[in-house]
Amino acid sequence: MAQERSRGPRTAGPRTGGPRAGAPVPARRKTHYRCPVELTLHVVGGKWKPLILWELRGGTRRFNALQDALPDVTHKVLTEQLRQLVRDGIITRTARPGPARHVDYAFSDFGRTLRPVLDAMAGWAKRHHTHVGATLEPLAPPGSTRKRAAKAP
């Protein structure tokens, strides 16, 4: 008997007993944290979420602009991280209809409360990068898109 392969996130429906066919099944979420930093890291931690939020500091960005600004993130991972940030209410996702359909991402009002945290992290890095043996590229103006570096063959 052949096994059925999973294609994307689980969805509710007749087999899963969910409320509506095709609706995403919410991920199980931890609700108790030992300290406030643990909760913060659960929501905005990881390799890509802080960088996505840093790129959104200048305003609304399209998916492709985010991908251009973060050349090392894969399409799949960027999509997953954006979905998680939307789910947690940190950013908003607006699909624009029309012949040239596109999707915009921006901070939500709730997400804007993280800007001082991002600014503090950036300030720390500017002050202490030499102590950890790192160099920093000059900051791009908020909302500008850095072009992807050509990959070596």
ZIUR-V625971 format. One record per helix or strand of 2 or more residues. SS is the DSSP state (A for helix, B for strand). FROM is the first residue (numbers start at 1). TO is the last residue. Records with the same first field share a line. If there is no record, write none. Layout:
BEGIN
SS=FROM-TO / FROM-TO
END
This chain:
BEGIN
A=36-44 / 49-58 / 63-69 / 75-87 / 111-128
B=61-62 / 91-96 / 102-107
END
